[in-house]
Structure formats: structure tokens, C-alpha cells
Amino acid sequence: MDGLDDAGEMLGWPFRDPHWPARLGLMGLLWFALSLTIVGIPLAGIALAGWMLTAADNLRAGSPELPPPGLYLRRGYRLFVVQLAYFLVIAGVATIPFIGGLRLGGIGGGLLAVFGESLLTLASTALVAATPALVRLTETGGIAAAFRVDRLAALLAANPRSSVGSGLMSLLSLDIISPIGLLACGIGLAVTTTYGYAVLAAAVVAFDRKARR
């Protein structure tokens, strides 16, 4: 699908699959059901990551077909581990000024706590935007390669326009499209989250194609 450089094509490609209502809905319900338990939360994240990567595989093969619902644990665990590790590091660093500010108290302590919160928000947003690059590093070099911050920075800097474009689509997918389901009493997340991840798959493929050139 050569038109994946276009944002409209990325947003619309899931609907080219005639089975999209069932595949988005059932995968979303599986993810939602797993997310209701503490044990199931990581399984839900791994399953959705694997489903997204499988959708990207289909797009690379020229097939506008959404993967059927399933766990996809083997396909998704590496990306899940990478994203979780980065988030834990970010949260750990941001917690230091936040807790320090709470203990310090006063105006200075409040400002320090706000700085910690802002750091967490900004760094988490950057992590989401870097998802296509993290996918490429994980797919080509494994978990160890994705933890090489210097390689991640070099990959993003090699094609700034593609990095910005794919990053914005990642933010649109995960931070805007996915949470919209909350407006439907939460159950709407079952559809909007899987649709957001399908759009993310297109952003991943578009970034990967530019990185290969």
C-alpha cells in the first residue's frame, strides 16, 4: 500500500477490510476483558502490541487485512518489554523531584513537584511519538538494540520529517483516538483502542519504509 505516506490513507486503511467491524470489535473486547484483571493487564498490552505488529506485517505484504482477534503473545512481548522499561525509567526519574517537592513543601516544593509531573508528561509523550522508531530497532536488532538510546536518537535524526510525521500519527493514534472510547462509558475503548493501534501500524510501516531508503 504505497499511499501510507498520506495521513488520510493511514486513518482509512482499516476500513478496507470487509471484516473490520468484527475484527476491531472482537479484538477490542478481548483486550478490554484482559484489562479488567491485574494479571491480565500485561497480557492485554502484549496482545495488542502483537496484533498491531501483525497488522503492520500485512501492510508490508500489500494486504489491507486486519489480523483476526488473538493473543499474539510471541509477536508482541518484545515491544511491550521495551516500552514498559522506558516508561519505568521515565517514571522513576520524574518521581525524584516530585517526592522531593512534597517533602520540601512550600512554594519551592510545589514548583519542584510540578516539574516532576511535567517531566513525566513530556517524556511519556516523547516515548509514544518514538514508537515507530522503537518498533524498527526491536524488529531488526531485538530488545538490546531498542535500549541503545544513541541508536534511537540517530534513527530519529536520520530522517527528521519522517520522524515527526510518524510521531504525530502515533500521538494521534494512542493519545487521541484510543481514549475517545471513554466518552461511551468506557466500553467504547474496545473499538477505539484497536482502531488506534491499526492506525499506528500504518505509521510504523511508513516510518520503516523511509528508514530503509
C-alpha positions as CSV (number, residue, x, y, z in Angstrom):
1,M,0.0,0.0,0.0
2,D,2.1,2.9,-1.3
3,G,-0.3,5.6,-0.1
4,L,0.6,5.1,3.5
5,D,2.7,8.4,3.4
6,D,-0.7,10.1,3.4
7,A,-2.4,10.7,6.8
8,G,-5.8,10.1,5.3
9,E,-4.8,6.7,4.0
10,M,-3.4,5.8,7.4
11,L,-6.6,6.7,9.0
12,G,-8.8,4.9,6.5
13,W,-6.9,1.7,5.7
14,P,-8.6,-0.4,8.4
15,F,-12.0,0.1,6.8
16,R,-10.7,-1.6,3.6
17,D,-11.0,-4.9,5.3
18,P,-14.6,-6.1,4.8
19,H,-14.4,-7.8,8.1
20,W,-13.3,-4.7,10.0
21,P,-16.3,-4.4,12.4
22,A,-15.9,-7.9,13.7
23,R,-12.1,-7.8,13.9
24,L,-11.8,-4.4,15.5
25,G,-14.7,-5.2,17.9
26,L,-13.7,-8.7,18.9
27,M,-10.0,-7.8,19.4
28,G,-11.1,-4.8,21.4
29,L,-13.3,-6.9,23.6
30,L,-10.5,-9.4,24.2
31,W,-8.2,-6.5,25.2
32,F,-10.9,-4.9,27.4
33,A,-11.7,-8.2,29.2
34,L,-8.0,-8.9,29.9
35,S,-7.5,-5.4,31.2
36,L,-10.1,-5.9,33.9
37,T,-7.8,-8.1,36.0
38,I,-4.3,-7.2,37.4
39,V,-2.8,-10.4,35.9
40,G,-4.5,-9.7,32.6
41,I,-3.2,-6.1,32.2
42,P,0.3,-7.1,30.9
43,L,-1.3,-9.8,28.7
44,A,-3.6,-7.3,27.2
45,G,-0.7,-4.9,26.4
46,I,1.3,-7.7,24.9
47,A,-1.6,-9.0,22.9
48,L,-2.4,-5.6,21.5
49,A,1.2,-4.9,20.6
50,G,1.4,-8.2,18.8
51,W,-1.9,-7.6,17.0
52,M,-0.6,-4.2,15.8
53,L,2.7,-5.7,14.6
54,T,0.8,-8.4,12.7
55,A,-1.3,-5.7,11.1
56,A,2.0,-4.0,10.1
57,D,3.2,-7.2,8.6
58,N,0.1,-7.4,6.5
59,L,0.5,-3.9,5.3
60,R,4.2,-4.6,4.3
61,A,2.9,-7.5,2.3
62,G,0.4,-5.3,0.5
63,S,-2.6,-6.7,2.2
64,P,-5.2,-4.3,3.7
65,E,-6.4,-7.1,6.1
66,L,-6.7,-6.7,9.8
67,P,-5.5,-9.6,11.9
68,P,-8.2,-11.8,13.5
69,P,-8.5,-11.5,17.3
70,G,-6.0,-13.4,19.3
71,L,-3.3,-13.1,22.0
72,Y,-0.2,-12.7,19.7
73,L,2.0,-13.0,22.8
74,R,5.1,-14.2,20.9
75,R,4.8,-11.4,18.4
76,G,4.2,-8.6,20.9
77,Y,6.2,-9.4,24.0
78,R,9.5,-7.7,22.9
79,L,7.9,-4.4,22.0
80,F,5.9,-4.5,25.3
81,V,9.0,-5.1,27.3
82,V,10.9,-2.2,25.6
83,Q,8.0,0.3,26.1
84,L,7.5,-0.8,29.7
85,A,11.1,-0.5,30.6
86,Y,11.4,3.0,29.1
87,F,8.3,4.1,30.9
88,L,9.5,2.8,34.2
89,V,12.8,4.7,33.8
90,I,10.9,7.8,32.9
91,A,8.5,7.4,35.9
92,G,11.5,6.7,38.2
93,V,13.3,9.8,37.2
94,A,10.2,12.0,37.4
95,T,9.3,10.7,40.8
96,I,12.6,12.1,42.4
97,P,11.7,15.8,42.0
98,F,8.0,15.0,42.7
99,I,8.6,13.3,46.0
100,G,11.4,15.9,46.9
101,G,8.9,18.7,46.3
102,L,6.3,17.1,48.5
103,R,8.8,16.7,51.3
104,L,10.2,20.2,50.9
105,G,6.8,21.9,51.0
106,G,6.1,25.5,50.4
107,I,6.2,27.3,47.1
108,G,9.6,25.9,46.1
109,G,8.4,22.3,46.9
110,G,5.3,22.8,44.9
111,L,7.2,24.0,41.9
112,L,9.5,21.1,42.2
113,A,6.6,18.7,42.3
114,V,5.0,20.3,39.3
115,F,8.3,20.0,37.5
116,G,8.3,16.2,38.2
117,E,4.7,15.9,36.9
118,S,5.6,17.9,33.8
119,L,8.7,15.8,33.2
120,L,6.6,12.6,33.3
121,T,4.0,14.0,30.9
122,L,6.6,15.3,28.4
123,A,8.8,12.3,28.5
124,S,5.8,9.9,28.2
125,T,4.6,11.9,25.2
126,A,8.0,11.6,23.6
127,L,8.0,7.9,24.2
128,V,4.7,7.5,22.4
129,A,6.0,9.6,19.5
130,A,9.1,7.4,19.2
131,T,7.1,4.2,19.0
132,P,7.7,3.6,15.2
133,A,11.5,4.0,15.7
134,L,11.4,1.7,18.7
135,V,9.5,-0.9,16.6
136,R,12.1,-0.7,13.9
137,L,15.0,-1.2,16.4
138,T,13.2,-4.0,18.2
139,E,12.3,-5.8,14.9
140,T,15.8,-5.5,13.4
141,G,18.1,-5.8,16.5
142,G,16.0,-7.2,19.3
143,I,15.3,-5.8,22.8
144,A,19.0,-4.9,23.4
145,A,19.1,-2.7,20.2
146,A,16.0,-0.8,21.3
147,F,17.7,0.1,24.6
148,R,20.5,1.8,22.8
149,V,19.5,5.4,23.3
150,D,22.2,6.6,20.9
151,R,20.9,4.3,18.1
152,L,17.3,5.5,18.8
153,A,18.4,9.2,18.6
154,A,20.4,8.5,15.4
155,L,17.5,6.8,13.8
156,L,15.1,9.6,14.6
157,A,17.7,12.2,13.4
158,A,18.4,10.4,10.1
159,N,15.0,11.4,8.6
160,P,13.5,14.3,10.7
161,R,10.5,14.8,8.5
162,S,9.5,11.1,8.7
163,S,10.2,11.0,12.5
164,V,7.9,14.0,13.1
165,G,5.2,12.7,10.8
166,S,5.1,9.2,12.2
167,G,5.4,10.6,15.7
168,L,2.4,12.8,15.3
169,M,0.4,9.8,13.9
170,S,1.5,7.8,16.9
171,L,0.3,10.5,19.3
172,L,-3.0,10.8,17.3
173,S,-3.5,7.0,17.5
174,L,-2.6,6.4,21.1
175,D,-3.3,9.7,22.9
176,I,-6.4,10.9,21.0
177,I,-8.2,8.2,19.0
178,S,-7.8,5.5,21.6
179,P,-9.1,7.4,24.7
180,I,-12.2,8.7,22.7
181,G,-13.9,5.5,23.7
182,L,-14.2,6.8,27.3
183,L,-17.0,9.0,26.1
184,A,-19.1,5.9,25.6
185,C,-19.0,4.8,29.3
186,G,-15.6,3.1,28.8
187,I,-16.8,0.2,26.7
188,G,-16.1,2.3,23.6
189,L,-12.4,1.8,24.3
190,A,-12.8,-1.7,22.9
191,V,-13.2,-0.3,19.4
192,T,-11.3,3.0,19.5
193,T,-8.2,1.4,21.1
194,T,-7.9,-1.3,18.4
195,Y,-8.6,1.2,15.7
196,G,-5.9,3.5,17.1
197,Y,-3.5,0.6,17.1
198,A,-4.4,-0.2,13.5
199,V,-3.6,3.4,12.5
200,L,-0.4,3.0,14.5
201,A,0.5,0.0,12.4
202,A,0.3,2.2,9.3
203,A,2.6,4.8,10.9
204,V,5.1,2.1,11.8
205,V,5.2,0.8,8.2
206,A,5.5,4.3,6.8
207,F,8.4,5.1,9.1
208,D,10.1,1.8,8.3
209,R,9.9,2.3,4.6
210,K,11.6,5.7,4.9
211,A,14.3,4.3,7.2
212,R,15.2,1.6,4.7
213,R,15.9,4.2,2.0
